[in-house]
């Protein structure tokens, strides 16, 4: 691993940035445990505590930033990279009245939305990526941080005709985590956030010349417990993928 | 003037930052012309082009930032400083769904809202500061930049029982400036921004334990031409202040 700065996180995982900061095309953030590079996608457990619906989340994008950072599912050790399209670094536009991403945005390790699998609810195939998490807590998470989060609900976005589940979650160490256990309580403590989430994803590709995105379930959040089913099924598919 | 970095702006004005960056209590940004410190409040002309309602604006706070930066009306040469309250640096909270200030925020030079003057419309005295400008253009302005802006309308905020006019304006060099000449056109090109502005100021002191702010004129924007009256009257009062 090239010489660079490291930061300590959850579960003795360190990270190493190479190729320059975010905004440099060569930017990569690698995950390291016991001085060995690991894959955040494969080598971090999904479930932290099943009975409390707590999962591990890998933060890719800090709240209020614009750079589209994501786990590179194709590269060895799956570092986080700055996504490109047509050889240009991707940034989300600021969709008024929002600034950048309005949550800490990340992925659930050891999950996979299979493009060969038509979801019976959404009638669309998976988007070929890990399942996305929207973390709503009060702290800004940094790229590469790994946090225990509690799942509150899931929205079924149809993005460019692909199923792209968005799990709403809150960090277990957030001051409000004990009080927010589901979507109704999220609405009580953070009124408007769920509808803003729907609004944000509906419109976020319009500045790129694309149409509004659609939603399954009439854009209503599904219960996190029953929709642990897609998580587990995604997990199951993931295990098949590794075989 | 201590040795520091300088930046070139409008009208041969340079700026010099001393005392550390924003967030350092000693941070000050001074304005310099012909190698002499000048006062941005007193030494920059208010009117750029009266017939086109163009004024000069001193940017204090970049859009989407949180630090409450303002011209120090008491200190020699009126540098921009990071405002404090009870010895703590002031930051505005992020009022959901907004991030920080939602415009480039600044002041109109050579204006003054007189605390000895009860405004006949608002029935409240002035707030003892220059008139505030909210610049809505597409570029993020930096602290200390001076720009020519076109006034589009004015809102009459009653903040803590003081009159605090907010002039909505757009930089004359903005790509949309030629198309936006008033509040109705602003609403056409940036739908929701005026109501978001009202919402923002109504609530922005609530996180500090203060009540909602109120508005004169039922929070409706007043025509910039007729409300050139308050600008000119403020200017007139300002001239009295200097005598």
Interface residues (C-beta under 8 A of the other chain):
Chain A: X64 X96 X97 X98 X99 X100 X102 X190 X192 X193 X196
Chain B: X64 X96 X97 X98 X99 X100 X102 X190 X192 X193 X196
